[in-house]
Amino acid sequence: MEIHFDEELKVLKEKLLRMADGVQEMIGLAVQSLVKREKALAEKVLELERGINLSEVEIEDEILRLLARRQPAARDLRLLTAILKINNDLERVADQACNIAETAFYLLKEPPLKPLIDIPNMAHLAQKMISDSIVAFVNHDAALAKNVCERDDAVDQLNAQIFRELLTYMMENPSSITRAVDLILVSRNLERIADHATNIAEEVIFIEEGKNIKHHLLDEG
């Protein structure tokens, strides 16, 4: 019985990994649609969302089935509830990527406001946080998960920097306001993606150490 349960957990984790790969691809395509000014890349993001949504429902249904049938003990219960939350965070990341892609449709109709440097850098940081949070989950690596949480500050700083720069554009040239606001929204979506990566990392720490670090400093206790 225990072996069978472990196999079911393994399959569940594999589905979660595929979902994580999919949302990372969506982030990359959404930002590249802005950098390369290619509408087809943004359209691809929206196409991929359907698969992510189906995966989320499938994983959630499987977890609820396991909870009902297995009535798992403390650690396995912690693992299943954490996977449920991670599943939701990944689906929300897909939503943020779609928001960026939809914003791209508007921005591509207008001349570029400025070369995009900070936004791709921010996207790279957020993607790496998602990747590492999932690696931490798979490898039971609480230290890596804590490192992911610490990196959220760098993304927040870039978000603030982008906002200040674009605010200057709007003040100097009112005709740039719409495009600047759209880029601010892109930046905000990337910041939220990093927040979801942090949520996932926090769940890994909860799984491995039984500690809920939300709203607490990592070095407390």
Secondary structure, 3 states (H helix, E strand, C coil): CHHHHHHHHHHHHHHHHHHHHHHHHHHHHHHHHHHCCCHHHHHHHHHHHHHHHHHHHHHHHHHHHHHHHHCCCHHHHHHHHHHHHHHHHHHHHHHHHHHHHHHHHHHCCCCCCCCCCHHHHHHHHHHHHHHHHHHHHHHCCHHHHHHHHHHHHHHHHHHHHHHHHHHHHHHHCHHHHHHHHHHHHHHHHHHHHHHHHHHHHHHHHHHHHCCCCCCCCCCCC
